[in-house]
Amino acid sequence: MASLASIAGLSRAYLWRIEEGKSLPNLRNAARLAAALEMPLSTLVEGLDLSKVQLENRPYDGAREG
């Protein structure tokens, strides 16, 4: 796991949370993992069951506009 985390540029703790289902990677980190595993991103997420994942929008904070 340490090697995969290092190649993907992610922390071991973050990778562990993904493996344990405690965290969902964003698209950029999923792409990093796929590249580190030398596989297309589509293969990495193929068959992924998202039926129990609660997707919620974050509140919009207009103060961040620059």
N, C-alpha and C positions, 0 to 999 in steps of 0.2 A: 504494500500500500504506500509506503514512503516513496518508493521509486515512481509509482504512478502519480502521486501528488506532486512530486518534484518536476516530472516531465510536463505535467499539465499546468504547472504554475499555481497550484492550489495548496492550501495548508492540509496537513494530515487530519487535523481536527474537523475541518470542513468536509473532507472526503469521507471521514467516518460518519458524520451526520447524514450525508447523502446515502451511504450504504445502509444505515440503520433506519432510513425513512423518516428521519427527524428534520430534514431540510430538503427542499427542492432546488436544484441548480437553475440559474437563469439560462437563457439561450447561449450567452457567451461562454459560461462555464461548462455547459453541456457540450458545446463545440470543442472546447479545450480538452475535455475528457475523451471525446471521440477521436480527436487528432492524436492524443497520447496513446490511445489504444489502436491506432492506425486502422480506423474503420469509419465509414460514413456516419454522420449524425443520424441519418434515417435508420440505419441498422441498430444503433444504440438505443433508440426509443421505440423501435418496432414492437408492437404488442404490449406497450406500456399501458397498464390499467389506471386510468385517472378517475374512475367512477367515485372514489371515496375522497378525492382531493377537493377541498373547498377553495374555490378561487374567488377572491373578493377584491374589489377595487380599493385602492388606498385613497384616503381623502386628498383632494387637490389643494395644494398650497400655492396660491398665486404669488406669494412673496418671493419665490425662487426665480421668477422671470428676470432675465438680465438684459 
